[in-house]
Amino acid sequence: MNKFILSIFLLTSIFSTTKIWAQNGELKIIDVPELEEIMVQSEGDTLKVINFWATWCKPCIKELPYFVNAQNQFPEVEFIYVSIDFSENASKAEKFAQKKNLNPSGLFLIDDVDYNSWIDKVSPEWSGAIPATLIMKDSKKYFYEQEFHEGELEELIKQKLN
C-alpha cells in the first residue's frame, strides 16, 4: 500500500512540474493526447510549423538554424518544436534548444518511446525518421520527412501563407 501511495505522489509531482514548465515558457513534457491537442489547436487561418527533432539527430541539428531564421522572419507563424529525446534527457534537450534560440513557448518533449503507436497520428506518410515537419493551416496538413536546406523552409512558408 505504501508503494501505491508513493507512486501516486510521484505521478502527481511529475504532472505538477509539467504544468509549471508550461507556465514558465520552458520545455514541456507531453504525452500523445497533448500532442494531438496541439495539432487540433492549429486548425484555423494561423500557419503552424511543427518540427520533430532530437539532440542526437545530426540532420535535425543541421536544419535548426533555418527554422530559427524562419521563426524570426515570420512572426505571424507559430513554430512548435517537439523533441523525441528520452524524457530523462529533458534538461539536455531544453538547454540545447535554448542555445539554438528555439521558440521557448513552443518547446515540447514527447514522453512516449513507442513511436509506432503515435507517428500515424501526426501523418500516415511518416515512416518515423527525423527530421520531420508538419505544416498546418486551414485544417490542411502538409508533411515533410526531410532535412530542409537554406531558403527552402522560408519559401515553403511563403507559399503556404498565400
N, C-alpha and C positions, 0 to 999 in steps of 0.2 A: 504494500500500500504506500509506503514512504517513497518508493521509486516512482510510482504513478504520480504522486503529488509533486515530486521534484521535476518530473518530465513536463507536467502542466506548467509549472513555474517557469522552466526554461523556455518552453514554447511561447508563453506569454511575453517573456523578456525579449525574445527574438522579434516577435511581431511589433512590440512597442518600439524597439530600436529601429526597425524598418520604417515605421511611421515618423520617428524623429528625423531620420535621414531625409525622408521625403520633405519634411518641413524646412530643413536647412538647405535644400537645394544641392545635396551631395548625392553620391551614388545610392541608388535604391535597389535593394534586393527584391525581386518579384518572382511570382510563380506564373504558370501558364495562364490561368484565368486573368491575372492582372495584365499580362502581355496582350491577351485578346481584348481586354478593355481599352488598352492604349490604342490598339488598331481600330476599334469601333469608334472611339472618340474622334478619330481623324476624318470621319465622314463629314462632308461639307465642302465649302469652297477654299478652305485653307490647305495649301500644299504641305504634306508631311513627308519627310525623308527619314526612314528608319534603317540604320546601318547595323548589321550584325558583325561583330568583330571579337578578337581575343588578343591578349597581350603576347601570346606565343605564336601568333599568325603573322609571318613576315609580310605577305601581300596586304594584310589589313593595316599593319603599321605604316607601310609604304604609302597607302592611299589616304590615310587620315588627314594629312595636311590639305588635301583637295577638298575634303569635307569642311574643314575649318575655314578655308578660303570662301567656299560657297556659303557657309553659315554667316560669314561677315558680309558677303556681297548681297545676300538675300535675307534681310532681317524679317521679312514677312513670311518666310518659310519656317516651319517648325522642324528642327533637327533632333532626332532621337538616336541615341547610341546604346545598343544592347550588347553587353559583353556576355560571352558564353564561357568565361573563365569559371573555374570552380568557386563556389561561394566562400570557401576558406581562403581564397586569394582575393577577396573583395577589396581589401585595403590596397593591395598591389595594383589592381585594376583602377581603383579610384585615383591613386597617386599618378599613375601613368596617364590617365585621362586628363587630370588637372595640368600635368606637364605639357600635354599636347593641345591644351586650350579647348577641349570639347565642351559643348554646352552643358553646364553643370545641372541645370534644371531638367535636362533630358537624358540623364545618365542612369542607366539601369544595368543590372546583372541578373540574368535569368537563372534561377536556382532549380534546374531540372536537367539532370545529366542524361535522361532518357530522350535524346533529341528526336528519335524516330516517332515519339508519341506526340510531338508538337510542331515539327517543321512543316507538315502539310497544312497546319492552321495558318501559317504565315503565307505559304504558297505551295500548291500541289506540284509546281515545277521545281521546287528546291530539292536538290539531292542531299543537302546538309553541309555542303562545302562552304567555306567562308574565304574571303569576304562575300557578303550578300547584302543586297539593299532592296528595300521595298519603298516605293514611292506611291503615295495615295493622294487622290483629290477627287472630289465629287463622287464618292462611292466607287471610284475606279482604282484598281491596283495594278501597278507595273512592277514586275520583279526582275532583278538583275543579279545573277550569280556570277560575279566577275570582279576583277580589280579595276577600278577606274584609274585613268591616267590624267595628266594635267589638261584642264579645259573640258574634258568630257562630261563631268558631272554638272558643271555650270551650264553647258549647252543643253543638256537634258532638262535641267530645271527651267531654263528659259522656254523650251518647247512646251513643257507641262503647264507653265504659268499662262501661256497664250491660249 
